[in-house]
């Protein structure tokens, strides 16, 4: 695994990402973030709170679909309650992540863990869109007594696994050599 990550880092260093990262680091926004020592920690706190909101919403929705919690509410009720938290949390993650990238572009853009995390985030968003459409469609046709099928339950579990991998990747970014 270490050799694979090393080779991925070496490949990233041979791409135009290095020039892009250096260009971003010369922008006035990057300079502002770097010169205000409190900026990165604030963006990180916002990022972590957004992760808590989005993951918490995904967790509650998944636990309801897996019949582990929230059985006193119908699936449409749970969806109306938690899907907005999930999407607003993801939007906040994108915005705060953008500012963290601008603040430390070389550390982020030349980091293989960052790119693995971004691929997982794209997979998560695509799966969540499909998951939400399937849940809403099936819940509306099935009514209050609708129970999640095996595919929906597997998707709910896969979403939680992806969230955990993304969160672990976020922590790992700080420790991966660039």
C-alpha positions as CSV (number, residue, x, y, z in Angstrom):
1,X,0.0,0.0,0.0
2,X,2.8,2.4,0.9
3,X,4.5,1.8,-2.5
4,X,1.2,2.5,-4.3
5,X,0.7,5.8,-2.4
6,X,4.3,6.8,-3.0
7,X,4.0,6.1,-6.8
8,X,0.7,8.0,-6.8
9,X,2.4,11.0,-5.1
10,X,5.3,10.9,-7.6
11,X,2.8,10.8,-10.5
12,X,0.9,13.8,-9.0
13,X,4.2,15.7,-8.8
14,X,4.7,15.2,-12.5
15,X,1.3,16.7,-13.4
16,X,0.2,20.3,-13.8
17,X,-1.3,20.1,-10.3
18,X,2.0,21.4,-8.9
19,X,1.8,24.6,-11.1
20,X,-1.9,24.9,-10.2
21,X,-1.1,24.6,-6.5
22,X,1.7,27.2,-6.7
23,X,-0.6,29.5,-8.6
24,X,-3.3,29.2,-6.0
25,X,-0.8,29.8,-3.3
26,X,0.0,33.2,-4.9
27,X,-3.6,34.4,-5.0
28,X,-4.7,37.1,-2.6
29,X,-7.3,34.8,-1.0
30,X,-4.6,32.2,-0.2
31,X,-2.4,35.0,1.2
32,X,-5.2,36.2,3.3
33,X,-5.9,32.7,4.7
34,X,-2.3,32.1,5.4
35,X,-1.7,35.4,7.1
36,X,-4.7,35.1,9.4
37,X,-3.6,32.3,11.7
38,X,-7.2,31.6,12.8
39,X,-8.7,31.1,9.3
40,X,-7.7,27.5,8.7
41,X,-8.8,26.3,12.2
42,X,-12.2,28.1,11.7
43,X,-12.7,26.5,8.3
44,X,-11.7,23.1,9.8
45,X,-14.3,23.5,12.6
46,X,-17.0,24.4,10.1
47,X,-15.9,21.4,8.0
48,X,-16.1,19.1,11.0
49,X,-19.5,20.4,12.1
50,X,-20.8,20.0,8.5
51,X,-19.5,16.4,8.6
52,X,-21.4,15.8,11.8
53,X,-24.6,17.2,10.4
54,X,-24.4,15.4,7.1
55,X,-23.2,12.1,8.5
56,X,-25.7,12.3,11.3
57,X,-28.5,12.7,8.8
58,X,-27.2,9.8,6.7
59,X,-26.9,7.7,9.8
60,X,-30.4,8.4,11.0
61,X,-31.9,7.8,7.6
62,X,-29.9,4.5,7.2
63,X,-30.8,3.4,10.7
64,X,-34.5,3.9,10.0
65,X,-34.2,2.0,6.7
66,X,-32.4,-0.8,8.5
67,X,-35.1,-0.9,11.1
68,X,-32.7,-0.2,13.9
69,X,-34.0,3.2,15.0
70,X,-36.8,5.6,14.3
71,X,-39.5,3.0,13.8
72,X,-42.1,5.3,15.2
73,X,-41.8,7.5,12.0
74,X,-42.6,6.6,8.5
75,X,-39.8,6.6,5.9
76,X,-41.2,9.7,4.1
77,X,-41.2,11.6,7.4
78,X,-37.6,10.6,8.1
79,X,-36.6,11.6,4.6
80,X,-38.2,15.0,4.8
81,X,-36.5,15.5,8.2
82,X,-33.0,14.4,7.3
83,X,-32.3,14.7,3.6
84,X,-32.1,18.6,3.8
85,X,-29.6,18.3,6.6
86,X,-27.6,15.9,4.5
87,X,-27.5,18.2,1.4
88,X,-26.9,21.4,3.3
89,X,-24.1,19.6,5.2
90,X,-22.6,18.5,1.9
91,X,-22.8,22.0,0.5
92,X,-21.1,23.4,3.6
93,X,-18.4,20.7,3.2
94,X,-17.7,21.8,-0.3
95,X,-17.4,25.5,0.6
96,X,-15.3,25.0,3.7
97,X,-13.2,22.4,1.8
98,X,-12.6,24.9,-0.9
99,X,-11.2,27.4,1.6
100,X,-9.0,24.8,3.2
101,X,-7.6,23.9,-0.3
102,X,-6.9,27.6,-1.1
103,X,-5.2,28.0,2.3
104,X,-2.9,25.0,1.8
105,X,-3.0,24.1,-1.9
106,X,0.3,22.1,-2.2
107,X,-0.6,20.0,0.9
108,X,-4.0,19.2,-0.6
109,X,-3.5,18.9,-4.3
110,X,-0.3,16.9,-4.3
111,X,-1.6,14.5,-1.7
112,X,-2.8,11.1,-3.0
113,X,-5.1,10.7,0.0
114,X,-6.9,13.9,-0.9
115,X,-7.6,12.5,-4.4
116,X,-8.8,9.2,-3.0
117,X,-11.1,11.1,-0.7
118,X,-12.4,13.2,-3.6
119,X,-13.2,10.1,-5.6
120,X,-15.1,8.7,-2.6
121,X,-17.0,11.9,-2.2
122,X,-18.1,11.8,-5.8
123,X,-19.2,8.2,-5.4
124,X,-21.0,9.2,-2.2
125,X,-22.9,12.0,-3.9
126,X,-23.9,9.9,-6.9
127,X,-25.0,7.0,-4.6
128,X,-26.9,9.5,-2.3
129,X,-28.8,11.0,-5.2
130,X,-29.8,7.5,-6.4
131,X,-30.5,6.4,-2.8
132,X,-32.8,9.4,-2.2
133,X,-34.7,9.0,-5.4
134,X,-35.2,5.3,-4.7
135,X,-36.3,5.9,-1.1
136,X,-38.7,8.7,-2.0
137,X,-40.2,6.9,-5.0
138,X,-40.7,3.6,-3.1
139,X,-41.9,5.2,0.1
140,X,-44.5,7.3,-1.8
141,X,-45.8,4.2,-3.7
142,X,-45.6,1.9,-0.6
143,X,-47.2,4.3,1.9
144,X,-46.6,4.3,5.6
145,X,-46.2,0.6,5.8
146,X,-43.4,0.5,3.3
147,X,-40.3,-1.5,4.3
148,X,-37.0,-1.1,2.7
149,X,-36.0,-3.8,0.2
150,X,-32.6,-5.6,0.3
151,X,-31.1,-3.2,-2.3
152,X,-32.2,-0.1,-0.4
153,X,-30.9,-1.6,2.9
154,X,-27.5,-2.5,1.2
155,X,-27.3,1.0,-0.2
156,X,-28.0,2.5,3.2
157,X,-25.2,0.4,4.7
158,X,-22.8,1.3,1.8
159,X,-23.5,5.0,2.4
160,X,-22.4,4.6,6.0
161,X,-19.2,2.8,4.9
162,X,-18.4,5.5,2.4
163,X,-18.9,8.2,5.0
164,X,-16.5,6.4,7.4
165,X,-13.9,6.0,4.6
166,X,-14.2,9.7,3.7
167,X,-13.9,10.8,7.3
168,X,-10.8,8.5,7.8
169,X,-9.3,9.9,4.6
170,X,-9.8,13.4,5.9
171,X,-7.8,12.6,9.0
172,X,-5.2,10.8,6.9
173,X,-4.6,13.8,4.6
174,X,-2.7,15.6,7.5
175,X,-0.3,12.7,7.9
176,X,0.4,11.7,4.3
177,X,3.8,13.0,3.1
178,X,3.6,15.3,0.1
